[in-house]
Amino acid sequence: MRIRLVPALIAAAAFAVLVPGMFAKPKASQAMPPFAQAYGVQCNVCHTQVPLLNAYGRYVQRTAYAALDRSTLARANPVWLGESLNYDSTAGAGTGLPRYSFGNFAVHAAGFATPDITYHAQQWVVQNEQIGGVDTLWASYNNLFNHSGHLVVGKQLNPAPSPYSQTFDIDGPSASSTTVGEHSWAATYGNRWGAKFAYVRGALDAEAGYYLTSDDLQGINDFSPGDKTLQWKVAYASPKVPIEGGLFGSNGAIPVSTGTDHYNSVAAYVQIDPNEFGRPGLLAIHHIGADSNPGVDAASGNVEPATISRGTSVELYEPILKGSAVIGVRHDFNNDGYMTLSNGNSINLGFNVPHFNFLHGYAEANLGGNSAPAGASGGPTWKGMLWLTLPIKAVR
């Protein structure tokens, strides 16, 4: 109990600091800091619904923010704070997890360090009711190949579709999250320490990187045996066209209890932004993974042979309420190669909270199926989140 007390006090103090900002005088942008604050534009310039990015927002993301103007960004403080209140109907008594969680407070910073170097940092002060660690910490050198090349070093999301990190879904698509023996593909596609080169020119997005551990700050120099992966992505991704599509994949090795699992994958994806004429947005991903030595199955204790796994996620989403909210329906299917099949269906909602600056809400209903959490009746389970994002200082 005493261990949890300190994170709870930190989160409570952070919330007390952040709440007054919810009632601050509205700015012209009423948008996510710091980029939209600096430019004085609404968040829909880059987002379908915060944090889900549209075509232009994805362009800003893959150029490591170098597509933006340094002098304009200098108008706003690059530091901002985030605090979330989370709800999970599958937690509570008997799970060891709180059904309501205030303990998620982070400090963020992003922008230009020099004319040719951009950066992004996110430090969890409290995460999941525990003392937090480094979520993101990278710097990018952007003056390569006439500013079309970007060398990104640090803890970052590896080459993958943008919704793997920026989505209004609480859980997000699970196409690349199949667990095969002791290997979790979800960990392969999470934030990890490494280096990436991205070539972004016109509609071409070509990326390749080498990644190590996902550990906290000590992972920055962790070259001990562990999960090491070469990852890549090639896509058609124009900042002016609402349709993006391409291929991404990986080739790596991870120690398991039966030796080393050499794995590789290839996946295809397409993302289509919704438009004002009623066309819904679409995200479709199909992931195929191969594991040579997956180790031991956690449920049966059996040593697993080499296998091919598959995962698919398809989501349709539509802005509603004049663009102040978006609703989506998603289907996920995973097969670990041993006839363990998982089907999941969810309804997701993201919205801006009226009259509260910088406050966003999210809700998710998981509609059962054979992927329902342990102990669930097969009926709907629910998750929710209120996310407050507050700039440190107003635009100069």
Secondary structure, 3 states (H helix, E strand, C coil): CHHHHHHHHHHHHHHHHHHHHHHCCCCCCCCCCCHHHHHCCCHHHCEEECCEECHHHHHHHHCCCCCCCHHHHCCCCCEEEEEEEEEECCCECCCCECCEECCCEEEEEEEEEECCEEEEEEEEEEECCEECCEEEEEEEEEEECCCCEEEEEEEEECCCCHHHCCCCCCCCCCCCCCEECCEEHHHHCCEEEEEEEEEEECCEEEEEEEECCCCCHHHHHCCCCCCEEEEEEEEEECCCCCEEEEEEEEEEEEEECCEEEEEEEEEEEEEECCCCCCCCEEEEEEEEEEECCCEECCCCCCEECCEEEEEEEEEEEEEECCCCEEEEEEEEEEECCCCCEEEEEEEEEEEECCCCCCEEEEEEEECCCCCCCCCCCCCCEEEEEEEEEEECCCCC
